[in-house]
Amino acid sequence: MARRAALTLLMMGVVEVGLLAQSLTDSLSVKVCFPLGGSRLMFHGNQGQALRQFAARLDSLSLRQVGGKWRVAVTASTSPEGSLSVNKRLAHRRAEAVCVFLHRHALSLKDTAATAGWLVDEVTTNHLRRQTPRSAYAAMRFAEVRLWPEPSLSFVGAAIKPVPMLPDDGVKMTEADGVAPTPLPEARRWRPMLLVKTNLVYDLLTAVNVSVEVPIVRRWSAQATLIHPWWRKTKWHKTLQMRYVALQPRYYFAGSQTTDRSLFVGLNVGVGHYDFQLTRRGVQGDGWHVSPVLGGVKRLTRHWRLEYAASAGYVQTDYTQYTQTSGTPYGTIKVKDYPWGSKRLRTVVPTSVELSLVYVMGRKTRGGHHGL
């Protein structure tokens, strides 16, 4: 009888400890939402309280010494908008924000850092863009953190494995205790309104230039360019003078001016007057051209871009040739070659090579189609 009673008490103790561990590990799960394109923890609604309770429960579990080793699993997700590279970095920052918060507020993580294992899963959902309605995008901007026991707690049942959660149609994002996280409102985000750029290739040739690009609608923009070098060195027999203006509509294939990287095509229409002289002989004229443009943009920082492009097309120019002559009653002059009539050239040639540094000026707007 004594042996049976002792065995019964032992079994009751094991069950009690197992139920305690099960209840704690089941409840140690919380999910927080993020604003559009954001990675900072914004304690909106019940999210801040839930995350603080999670940290408190971690400490409680450590004090009760339920089980041995344990792991914390963090899953961070982004919505399908934006480029894949931007979303990968955004998911990493969201997971990092949760990890930093727990390290600061859960004492057990500081005390047991050597035995606690971290599992971090950064999820991008770009492949679900065509399969998911836009109304479900807000639910995809989240980070979930859960506690996972090591096999030492396996006597209470099958070991739980962390499974990355992707929101499907009709699936409601809930925490383990059944309380749904409060969705964050669409955040005000930064959108480019004006892009000012200079072509570094022309700058090396001392050709002063500036371009201004204005986004019109999604993936479409318009650019205006002015090139106006105007200098002359008579003693060196050098002249570089040009007045040139151009307009260029653009279409961006991938994303827009806000994305990490994008390709574009455009049509450059320009007109100008020029005077080029490298020796005693030079050429003056007027012309115009129509050139298709192919290029790309790479984002460096929020306000800076690097743009590269090339164009080739139809060029028509009327020009005259001259020779620089000294010792005339009028000083050093440019004498047009005989006959004095202008010549016309029609051809298809490369018209520009661009490597431009771009500064982006913008403002904050609510929502938008570039959200992450």
C-alpha positions in Angstrom: 0.0 0.0 0.0 2.8 2.4 0.9 4.5 1.7 -2.4 1.3 2.2 -4.4 0.6 5.5 -2.6 4.2 6.7 -3.3 3.8 5.7 -6.9 0.5 7.6 -7.1 2.0 10.7 -5.6 4.9 10.5 -8.0 2.7 10.2 -11.0 0.5 13.1 -9.8 3.6 15.2 -9.4 4.8 14.4 -12.9 1.4 15.2 -14.3 1.2 18.5 -12.4 4.7 19.6 -13.6 3.8 18.5 -17.1 0.6 20.4 -17.1 2.3 23.5 -15.7 5.0 23.3 -18.4 2.4 22.7 -21.1 0.3 25.7 -20.0 3.3 28.0 -19.8 4.7 27.0 -23.2 1.3 27.2 -24.8 0.8 30.7 -23.5 4.3 32.0 -24.4 3.4 33.2 -27.8 2.6 36.7 -28.9 2.3 38.5 -32.2 2.8 42.3 -33.0 1.9 44.2 -36.1 4.0 46.8 -37.8 3.1 49.9 -39.8 3.5 50.2 -43.6 7.2 50.0 -44.3 8.1 50.2 -40.6 10.3 48.2 -38.3 10.0 50.1 -35.1 7.8 48.6 -32.3 4.7 50.8 -32.1 2.7 49.7 -29.1 -0.7 50.2 -30.6 -3.8 48.7 -28.8 -3.0 45.6 -26.8 0.3 44.8 -28.5 2.6 46.5 -26.0 0.9 44.8 -23.1 1.1 41.4 -24.7 4.8 41.7 -25.5 5.6 42.9 -21.9 3.6 39.9 -20.5 5.6 37.6 -22.7 8.9 38.9 -21.2 7.4 38.5 -17.7 6.3 35.0 -18.4 9.8 34.2 -19.6 11.2 35.3 -16.3 8.4 33.4 -14.5 9.3 30.2 -16.3 12.9 30.6 -15.5 12.2 31.1 -11.8 10.0 28.1 -11.6 12.7 26.0 -13.4 10.1 24.2 -15.5 12.2 22.0 -17.7 15.8 22.6 -18.7 16.9 24.3 -21.8 14.5 26.2 -24.0 14.5 28.2 -27.2 12.9 31.4 -28.4 11.5 31.4 -31.9 11.0 34.7 -33.7 9.2 34.9 -37.1 9.1 38.2 -38.9 7.1 38.8 -42.1 6.5 41.5 -44.7 3.7 42.1 -47.2 4.3 41.5 -50.9 4.8 45.2 -52.0 8.3 46.5 -52.7 11.3 44.7 -54.0 12.5 41.4 -52.6 15.8 42.9 -51.4 14.0 45.7 -49.5 11.6 43.2 -47.9 14.5 40.9 -46.7 16.1 43.8 -44.9 12.8 44.9 -43.5 12.0 41.4 -42.1 15.4 41.3 -40.6 14.9 44.7 -38.8 11.5 43.6 -37.5 12.9 40.4 -36.0 15.8 42.4 -34.6 13.4 44.9 -33.0 11.6 42.1 -31.1 14.8 40.4 -30.0 16.3 43.7 -28.7 13.1 44.4 -26.7 13.1 40.9 -25.1 16.8 41.2 -24.2 16.1 44.5 -22.5 12.9 43.5 -20.6 13.4 39.8 -19.8 16.0 39.2 -17.1 16.0 35.5 -17.7 17.5 36.1 -21.2 20.4 37.9 -19.6 20.9 35.3 -16.9 20.6 32.2 -19.2 22.1 33.6 -22.4 24.4 30.6 -22.6 21.6 28.0 -22.5 18.9 29.8 -24.4 18.8 29.2 -28.2 17.3 31.7 -30.6 15.5 30.6 -33.8 14.9 33.5 -36.2 12.9 33.1 -39.4 12.6 36.1 -41.7 9.7 35.6 -44.2 9.1 37.5 -47.4 5.8 37.1 -49.2 6.6 38.6 -52.7 5.6 35.3 -54.3 2.1 35.7 -52.9 1.5 39.1 -54.5 -0.9 37.8 -57.2 -2.6 35.3 -54.9 -3.4 37.6 -52.0 -5.9 40.4 -52.0 -4.6 43.8 -50.9 -7.0 43.8 -47.9 -4.9 41.0 -46.4 -1.5 42.8 -46.7 -1.8 44.6 -43.3 -2.0 41.2 -41.6 1.3 40.1 -43.2 3.3 42.9 -41.6 4.0 41.2 -38.2 6.5 39.6 -36.0 5.6 36.6 -33.8 7.7 35.3 -30.9 7.2 31.9 -29.2 9.0 29.8 -26.6 9.9 26.3 -27.6 11.0 23.6 -25.0 13.9 21.3 -25.5 13.3 17.5 -25.6 13.6 17.4 -21.8 9.9 18.4 -21.7 8.9 15.8 -24.2 7.2 13.6 -21.5 4.2 15.8 -21.6 3.6 15.0 -25.3 5.2 15.3 -28.7 7.8 18.0 -29.0 6.6 21.2 -30.5 8.4 22.5 -33.6 8.3 26.1 -34.6 6.5 26.5 -37.9 6.7 29.8 -39.8 3.2 31.3 -40.2 2.1 32.8 -43.4 -1.3 34.4 -43.5 -3.7 32.9 -46.0 -7.1 34.1 -47.1 -9.6 33.8 -44.3 -6.9 33.1 -41.6 -7.2 35.5 -38.7 -4.0 36.4 -36.9 -4.4 35.6 -33.2 -2.2 35.2 -30.2 -2.0 32.0 -28.2 -4.5 33.3 -25.6 -7.0 34.0 -28.3 -6.7 37.8 -28.3 -6.3 39.2 -31.8 -3.5 41.8 -32.2 -4.9 45.2 -33.1 -4.0 46.0 -36.7 -2.0 49.2 -37.1 -3.4 52.0 -39.3 -1.8 52.7 -42.6 1.3 54.7 -41.7 2.3 58.0 -43.3 5.2 57.1 -45.6 7.8 59.1 -47.5 7.3 59.5 -51.2 9.6 61.1 -53.8 8.2 64.3 -55.3 11.3 65.7 -57.1 14.6 64.2 -58.2 17.6 66.4 -58.9 20.6 64.9 -60.6 23.9 65.6 -62.3 25.7 63.4 -64.9 29.1 62.7 -63.5 30.4 61.8 -67.0 29.6 65.3 -68.2 31.0 66.8 -65.1 34.4 65.2 -65.8 34.3 67.0 -69.2 33.5 70.3 -67.4 30.1 70.3 -69.0 27.7 71.9 -66.5 24.5 69.9 -66.4 21.4 69.4 -64.3 18.3 67.2 -64.6 15.0 67.3 -62.8 12.7 64.3 -62.7 9.1 64.4 -61.5 7.1 61.3 -60.7 3.6 61.5 -62.4 1.8 58.2 -61.7 2.9 54.8 -60.7 6.0 53.8 -62.8 5.8 56.9 -65.0 7.8 60.1 -64.7 9.0 63.0 -66.7 12.5 64.4 -66.8 13.9 67.7 -68.1 17.7 68.2 -68.7 19.8 71.3 -69.2 23.4 71.2 -70.4 25.2 74.6 -70.5 29.0 74.6 -70.6 30.2 77.9 -71.9 33.9 78.5 -71.9 36.7 79.4 -74.3 40.5 79.7 -74.1 41.8 81.5 -77.2 45.5 80.9 -76.4 44.8 77.1 -76.1 42.7 77.0 -79.2 40.0 75.4 -77.1 36.2 76.0 -77.1 33.4 74.1 -75.4 30.1 75.9 -75.7 26.7 74.3 -75.7 23.1 75.2 -75.0 21.1 72.0 -74.9 17.7 71.2 -73.4 15.9 67.8 -73.5 12.6 66.2 -72.3 12.3 62.6 -71.4 9.2 60.5 -70.4 10.1 57.4 -68.5 8.6 54.0 -67.6 10.0 51.9 -64.7 9.7 48.1 -65.2 10.3 47.0 -61.6 8.9 49.1 -58.8 9.5 52.8 -58.9 11.7 55.6 -57.6 11.2 54.3 -54.1 12.5 50.8 -54.6 15.9 49.4 -54.0 16.7 48.8 -57.7 14.8 49.4 -60.8 15.2 49.4 -64.6 13.6 52.0 -66.9 13.1 52.9 -70.6 12.5 56.4 -71.9 12.5 58.6 -75.0 14.8 61.5 -75.0 13.9 64.5 -77.3 16.6 67.3 -77.3 17.5 70.4 -79.2 20.6 72.7 -78.9 23.3 74.9 -80.2 27.0 74.1 -80.0 30.6 75.3 -80.7 33.4 72.7 -80.4 37.1 73.5 -81.0 40.0 71.3 -80.0 42.7 72.7 -82.4 42.7 75.8 -84.6 39.8 74.2 -86.5 36.3 73.9 -85.0 32.7 73.4 -85.8 29.5 75.4 -85.0 25.9 74.3 -85.5 22.4 73.6 -84.3 20.7 70.3 -84.1 18.0 68.1 -82.6 17.7 64.4 -81.8 15.2 61.7 -80.8 16.8 58.8 -78.8 15.4 55.8 -76.9 17.0 55.4 -73.5 17.7 52.3 -71.4 18.9 52.5 -67.9 18.6 51.7 -64.2 18.6 53.2 -60.7 20.2 51.8 -57.5 19.2 53.3 -54.2 22.1 54.3 -51.9 20.2 55.9 -49.0 16.8 57.3 -48.5 17.7 60.6 -50.3 20.5 59.4 -52.7 20.4 57.3 -55.8 22.9 56.2 -58.4 21.5 56.2 -62.0 23.1 54.8 -65.1 21.7 55.0 -68.7 22.7 55.1 -72.4 20.9 56.2 -75.5 21.2 56.1 -79.2 19.0 57.5 -81.9 18.4 59.8 -84.8 20.3 63.0 -85.0 20.0 65.9 -87.4 22.3 69.0 -87.4 23.2 71.9 -89.6 26.8 73.0 -89.1 29.7 75.1 -90.4 33.4 74.6 -90.0 35.9 77.4 -89.2 39.6 78.1 -88.5 40.8 80.3 -85.7 42.8 83.2 -87.2 45.0 85.7 -85.3 46.4 89.1 -86.4 43.3 90.4 -88.1 42.0 94.0 -87.6 39.4 92.4 -85.3 41.9 90.4 -83.3 41.6 86.6 -83.1 38.5 85.5 -84.9 36.9 82.4 -86.2 36.8 82.4 -90.0 34.3 80.1 -91.7 35.7 77.8 -94.3 34.8 78.3 -97.9 32.1 77.8 -99.1 30.3 79.6 -96.2 27.0 77.7 -96.5 26.0 75.2 -93.8 26.1 71.5 -94.2 23.4 69.1 -92.9 24.1 65.8 -91.3 21.5 63.1 -90.7 22.6 59.9 -88.9 21.9 57.4 -86.2 24.6 57.5 -83.5 24.9 57.0 -79.7 23.7 60.3 -78.1 24.5 60.0 -74.4 26.2 58.0 -71.6 25.0 58.7 -68.1 26.3 57.9 -64.6 24.3 60.3 -62.5 24.2 61.1 -58.8 20.6 61.7 -57.8 19.2 63.6 -54.8 15.6 62.8 -53.9 13.3 65.4 -52.4 10.0 64.1 -51.1 7.2 64.3 -48.5 5.2 62.0 -46.3 1.9 60.7 -47.6 -0.7 58.3 -46.2 -0.6 54.7 -47.5 0.3 54.4 -51.2 1.2 51.6 -53.6 4.8 51.3 -52.5 4.0 49.9 -49.0 5.9 47.1 -47.4 
